[in-house]
Amino acid sequence: MRRTFFTSFLAASIGLLTCFSGADGALAQGVAKGASGLPLPRFVSLKSRKVNIRIGPSTDYAVSWMYMKSGTPMEIIQEYDNWRRVRDAEGTEGWVNQALLSGERTAVAAPWMRGKGKDIYVNMRNEPQQSAGLTAKLEPGVMIKISECNGDWCHAEANGAEGWIAQAEIWGAYPGEAFK
């Protein structure tokens, strides 16, 4: 009985790995790719001021949510034709047409800290180091534009302030991710 279960589990696991790795074996190399050839998951932002999020990948599906602010960061977690399954900083998921998404990188300052207290801030510094001087203190949930990340820090702009924010204190860049 135990061997049968283990054999079935092993076969199912190999099958799932094959399904999710794609023809080029991208998952086995650590980076999954969607039908677009771009990595999955990845961060993008909303291009339009009003964006409908649907329960499925077509306009035939009902709208489950409407976003009312361009630049809102989203994480693409799945692709189907011209549709992208996205997730927001709160964990809400749904489908959006790729034409409504932008490669411009934005993020949210520590959304997991919203409502945790009055004196909780995300520090923006003038250099990418903990000992650097403060440029601004951002409330959790503030949206920021990101121009680059070095794996530990992201250069950002928020409400006219510009500086560096620890990458671990934002939702919109993966730990260790570097880009310009």
RODOLO-961806 format. One record per residue (C-alpha): residue number from 1; x, y, z. Coordinates in nm, 4 decimals, always signed. Each point is the difference from the previous one (the first is absolute). Layout:
BEGIN
NODE   seq          x          y          z
NODE   NUM          X          Y          Z
...
//
This chain:
BEGIN
NODE   seq          x          y          z
NODE     1    +0.0000    +0.0000    +0.0000
NODE     2    +0.2719    +0.2485    +0.0981
NODE     3    +0.2075    -0.0813    -0.3118
NODE     4    -0.3062    +0.0400    -0.2252
NODE     5    -0.0770    +0.3402    +0.1528
NODE     6    +0.3623    +0.1119    -0.0342
NODE     7    +0.0199    -0.1183    -0.3623
NODE     8    -0.3249    +0.1800    -0.0853
NODE     9    +0.1161    +0.3143    +0.1786
NODE    10    +0.3350    -0.0094    -0.1804
NODE    11    -0.1654    -0.0498    -0.3400
NODE    12    -0.2428    +0.2866    +0.0645
NODE    13    +0.2829    +0.2280    +0.1128
NODE    14    +0.2046    -0.0726    -0.3116
NODE    15    -0.3090    +0.0604    -0.2131
NODE    16    -0.0631    +0.3371    +0.1632
NODE    17    +0.3632    +0.0985    -0.0374
NODE    18    -0.0167    -0.0866    -0.3695
NODE    19    -0.3222    +0.2013    -0.0461
NODE    20    +0.1351    +0.3103    +0.1700
NODE    21    +0.3512    -0.0108    -0.1401
NODE    22    -0.1060    +0.0386    -0.3636
NODE    23    +0.1846    -0.1289    -0.3015
NODE    24    +0.3230    +0.1812    +0.0834
NODE    25    +0.0217    -0.1313    +0.3584
NODE    26    +0.0025    +0.3555    +0.1397
NODE    27    -0.1264    -0.0993    +0.3456
NODE    28    +0.2816    -0.2491    +0.0410
NODE    29    +0.2384    +0.2917    -0.0623
NODE    30    -0.1753    +0.2148    +0.2628
NODE    31    -0.1961    +0.2344    -0.2296
NODE    32    -0.3402    -0.0947    -0.1387
NODE    33    -0.1095    +0.1715    -0.3204
NODE    34    -0.3490    +0.0776    -0.1196
NODE    35    -0.1357    -0.0290    -0.3529
NODE    36    +0.1394    +0.3507    -0.0666
NODE    37    +0.3526    -0.1250    +0.0685
NODE    38    +0.0246    +0.2326    +0.3004
NODE    39    +0.0692    -0.1293    +0.3522
NODE    40    -0.2787    -0.1067    +0.2337
NODE    41    -0.0707    +0.1369    +0.2469
NODE    42    +0.0990    +0.3616    -0.0733
NODE    43    -0.1075    +0.3480    +0.1092
NODE    44    -0.1713    +0.2563    -0.2230
NODE    45    -0.2376    +0.2902    +0.0581
NODE    46    -0.3418    +0.1049    -0.1232
NODE    47    +0.0178    +0.2232    -0.3067
NODE    48    -0.3512    +0.1425    +0.0141
NODE    49    -0.1889    +0.1932    +0.2646
NODE    50    -0.2922    -0.2472    -0.0104
NODE    51    +0.0785    -0.3703    -0.0323
NODE    52    -0.2467    -0.2866    +0.0340
NODE    53    +0.1250    -0.3202    +0.1573
NODE    54    -0.1984    -0.3006    -0.1207
NODE    55    -0.0596    -0.3484    +0.1403
NODE    56    +0.1274    -0.1571    -0.3236
NODE    57    +0.2172    +0.0810    -0.3035
NODE    58    -0.2602    +0.1590    -0.2306
NODE    59    -0.2500    +0.2851    -0.0107
NODE    60    -0.2641    -0.2752    +0.0209
NODE    61    +0.0896    -0.0397    +0.3690
NODE    62    -0.1475    +0.2184    +0.2736
NODE    63    +0.1897    +0.2929    +0.1457
NODE    64    +0.1021    -0.0778    +0.3562
NODE    65    +0.1814    +0.3228    +0.0808
NODE    66    +0.0710    +0.3422    -0.1504
NODE    67    +0.3237    +0.1861    +0.0680
NODE    68    -0.0213    +0.3784    -0.0192
NODE    69    +0.3658    +0.1073    +0.0032
NODE    70    +0.2571    -0.0333    -0.2747
NODE    71    +0.3413    -0.1129    +0.1187
NODE    72    -0.1375    -0.2504    +0.2514
NODE    73    +0.2574    -0.2808    +0.0284
NODE    74    -0.1099    -0.3482    -0.1018
NODE    75    +0.1714    -0.3360    -0.0069
NODE    76    -0.0610    -0.2107    -0.3109
NODE    77    -0.0312    -0.3618    +0.1113
NODE    78    -0.1441    -0.1667    -0.3126
NODE    79    -0.0488    +0.0685    -0.3711
NODE    80    -0.2653    -0.1133    -0.2449
NODE    81    -0.0057    +0.1456    -0.3521
NODE    82    -0.0221    +0.3813    +0.0473
NODE    83    -0.1179    -0.0322    +0.3598
NODE    84    +0.2042    +0.0131    +0.3183
NODE    85    -0.0978    -0.1357    +0.3382
NODE    86    +0.1118    +0.2638    +0.2486
NODE    87    +0.0220    +0.0392    +0.3752
NODE    88    +0.0050    +0.3284    +0.1925
NODE    89    +0.1750    +0.0872    +0.3257
NODE    90    -0.3067    -0.1123    +0.1980
NODE    91    -0.0020    -0.3438    -0.1665
NODE    92    -0.3025    +0.0623    -0.2253
NODE    93    +0.0322    -0.1962    -0.3253
NODE    94    -0.1694    +0.0205    -0.3377
NODE    95    +0.0485    +0.0321    -0.3741
NODE    96    +0.0828    +0.3157    -0.1961
NODE    97    +0.0737    +0.0596    -0.3675
NODE    98    +0.3706    +0.0550    -0.0609
NODE    99    -0.0719    +0.3295    -0.1801
NODE   100    -0.0949    +0.1501    +0.3378
NODE   101    +0.3367    -0.0836    +0.1579
NODE   102    +0.3284    +0.1893    -0.0105
NODE   103    +0.3577    -0.1089    +0.0574
NODE   104    +0.0499    +0.3110    +0.2182
NODE   105    +0.0976    -0.1156    +0.3461
NODE   106    -0.1877    +0.1248    +0.3013
NODE   107    -0.0317    -0.1349    +0.3519
NODE   108    -0.1872    +0.0426    +0.3260
NODE   109    +0.1849    +0.0893    +0.3184
NODE   110    -0.0470    -0.2800    +0.2559
NODE   111    -0.3696    -0.0733    -0.0620
NODE   112    +0.0151    -0.2727    +0.2671
NODE   113    +0.0610    +0.2730    +0.2612
NODE   114    -0.3123    +0.2057    -0.0810
NODE   115    -0.2099    +0.0594    +0.3091
NODE   116    +0.2643    -0.1381    +0.2405
NODE   117    +0.0547    +0.3277    +0.1827
NODE   118    +0.0463    +0.3751    -0.0277
NODE   119    +0.3787    +0.0268    +0.0003
NODE   120    +0.0871    -0.2672    -0.2570
NODE   121    +0.1823    +0.1286    -0.3061
NODE   122    +0.2121    -0.1218    -0.2887
NODE   123    +0.3212    +0.2012    -0.0133
NODE   124    +0.1163    +0.1471    -0.3296
NODE   125    +0.3725    +0.0763    +0.0124
NODE   126    +0.2317    +0.2113    -0.2140
NODE   127    +0.2388    -0.2936    -0.0603
NODE   128    -0.0601    -0.3767    -0.0220
NODE   129    +0.1184    -0.0768    +0.3522
NODE   130    -0.1587    -0.0197    +0.3442
NODE   131    +0.2249    +0.2712    +0.1447
NODE   132    -0.0808    +0.2581    -0.2719
NODE   133    -0.1994    +0.3115    +0.0789
NODE   134    -0.3783    +0.0017    -0.0259
NODE   135    -0.1666    +0.1538    -0.3044
NODE   136    -0.3563    -0.0822    +0.1067
NODE   137    -0.2114    -0.2196    +0.2246
NODE   138    -0.2740    -0.1779    -0.1920
NODE   139    -0.3182    -0.1343    +0.1511
NODE   140    -0.0704    -0.3668    -0.0722
NODE   141    -0.2110    -0.0308    -0.3145
NODE   142    +0.1491    +0.2991    -0.1839
NODE   143    +0.0525    -0.0727    -0.3708
NODE   144    +0.3483    +0.0691    -0.1361
NODE   145    +0.1659    -0.0005    -0.3422
NODE   146    +0.3116    -0.2131    -0.0225
NODE   147    +0.2776    +0.0837    -0.2464
NODE   148    +0.2482    -0.2697    +0.1057
NODE   149    +0.0739    -0.2653    +0.2612
NODE   150    +0.3391    -0.1471    +0.0890
NODE   151    -0.1239    -0.3082    +0.1855
NODE   152    -0.0094    +0.1673    +0.3421
NODE   153    -0.1173    +0.3552    -0.0701
NODE   154    -0.2311    +0.1668    -0.2515
NODE   155    +0.0296    +0.3558    -0.1293
NODE   156    -0.3467    +0.1461    +0.0294
NODE   157    -0.2130    +0.3098    -0.0275
NODE   158    -0.3108    +0.0717    +0.2050
NODE   159    -0.1979    +0.3225    +0.0355
NODE   160    +0.2923    +0.2133    -0.1183
NODE   161    +0.2588    -0.1707    +0.2220
NODE   162    +0.2796    -0.2039    -0.1571
NODE   163    +0.2394    -0.2459    +0.1589
NODE   164    +0.0731    -0.3625    +0.0859
NODE   165    -0.2313    -0.2452    +0.1778
NODE   166    +0.1005    -0.3393    +0.1351
NODE   167    -0.1307    -0.2585    -0.2452
NODE   168    -0.1367    -0.2108    +0.2863
NODE   169    -0.2330    +0.2890    +0.0935
NODE   170    -0.1933    +0.0184    -0.3270
NODE   171    -0.2422    -0.2132    -0.2000
NODE   172    +0.0939    +0.0321    -0.3654
NODE   173    +0.3519    -0.1469    -0.0254
NODE   174    +0.1117    -0.3512    +0.0897
NODE   175    +0.2654    -0.0630    +0.2670
NODE   176    +0.3385    +0.0124    -0.1700
NODE   177    -0.1433    +0.1284    -0.3307
NODE   178    +0.2236    +0.2510    -0.1783
NODE   179    -0.0952    +0.2167    -0.2992
NODE   180    +0.0522    +0.3474    -0.1495
//
